[in-house]
Amino acid sequence: MKIKLSPRLEVIADCVAGAKLIADIGTDHGYLPVYLVENAMVSRVIASDTNWQPLKKAEKIINEQQLQKQIETRLGSGLSVLKPGEVEAVVMAGMGGLLIRDLLEAQPEVARQLKKLVLQPMNNQAVLRKHLEATGFRIIREDLAREGDRVYEVIVAAPGKMIMTNPLEYELGFEFYTSKHPLLLHLIERKIFLEQQIVLNTEGKTTAVATKQWQESSLFIEKLNEVKRCLLN
């Protein structure tokens, strides 16, 4: 049985291609490692998760596909399952941007020796991009995937220096204004929708926190609409 990936995982797989040995951190069902090996996109994968239950499901699929020699499973948190220099690239997908940042910070000796990071944060993308910029990584590729109403952001980084000159790059992707991804407009519309929910929830409230959040979200919506108008013209 050939594994078929979701649009989100297809984009991630394409970003990983070219590395011989990778680690899929938080592998969950194990579909990505199996797909990468079956399609000769990588030679070997270390698939890890913090819980036994999803790891057992991944092992079941790996065994069914007879890929035990190419895919090794490990139980543990983040990069703690790896030795420095053990893999070329790491995938961290389907988790929050703050968690990805914290996992990179927790094992700096491992992170520093990685040649490629393929990151798909579910939220707090701006925080993660700022962290990469501050810790010696440069974004070499940004990609998007759409599933239903949701647009997923995929960030590919490598060791190097990066300076973002436009504050919106943290929110919309490094050099978003030149890449003009076909899903960029959908991403902006999704972000506007989410910020509008915050505005509705904080409108009329008098606490300092609510007032600040209302002001920040309202200003962010204005900036996003400005970018949207530029893209449509």
Number of C-alpha atoms within 10 A of each C-alpha: 6 9 15 12 14 14 14 20 20 16 19 26 19 12 21 21 15 13 17 16 17 26 28 23 28 23 24 22 20 24 18 24 27 26 19 21 17 16 12 13 17 20 16 23 24 21 27 28 24 17 14 14 12 17 21 16 15 25 20 14 18 22 13 11 14 12 17 15 10 17 24 16 21 19 16 16 16 23 23 16 19 19 13 16 14 14 21 17 25 25 23 26 24 19 15 17 23 18 16 24 19 14 18 21 15 15 17 13 14 19 24 16 17 19 16 24 25 23 24 26 23 17 16 16 24 19 14 23 23 18 19 21 19 13 17 14 23 22 23 15 16 20 22 21 21 16 10 6 10 12 20 22 24 25 25 21 23 20 20 13 13 17 11 15 10 12 10 18 16 20 20 19 23 24 17 17 16 7 13 11 14 11 14 22 17 17 21 19 17 15 18 20 13 13 20 17 12 17 20 10 13 19 14 11 11 10 10 9 10 17 15 13 18 22 14 14 19 16 13 18 21 12 14 19 15 11 15 16 11 10 12 7 5
